[in-house]
Amino acid sequence: MSVRDPPSDDFVSPSGRTGLGSLTKYDLLLAAVPALLLGGTLAAVRLALPVSLGTGLGSLFAALLVAYGLFVEPPVRDRDE
């Protein structure tokens, strides 16, 4: 009898945790990117500023978060694994 390989979307984290308890700081960084864009846009509308200004400021902060996640705290695994 052959063993079925799990599909790629059945990924389980190395710690074995699943669900919201397995969120990492990188998951939160990725979730913050669209939140900052939306927040900047909504703030511009609410404060009667140009929408391009609010979206631009939101994207600037989102880009800073992405740069932090890539260069300051990169998601690397130990080479022992």
C-alpha angles and dihedrals in degrees: 000000000000125000117236116232112228115247117255092254091062090076116154118196117247090252089057094239122134134182129033092328090069096060112129129203088259091058088053091048090053091048090050094058098072090035090059092047092050092043092052092048094048092046090053092051092046094047094043093243125139109282090226089060094052093045091046093052091046091051091048091057090043090053090050090054092049091049090050091051093048104039111018100039105014117189100244129155126222113266090230092075 
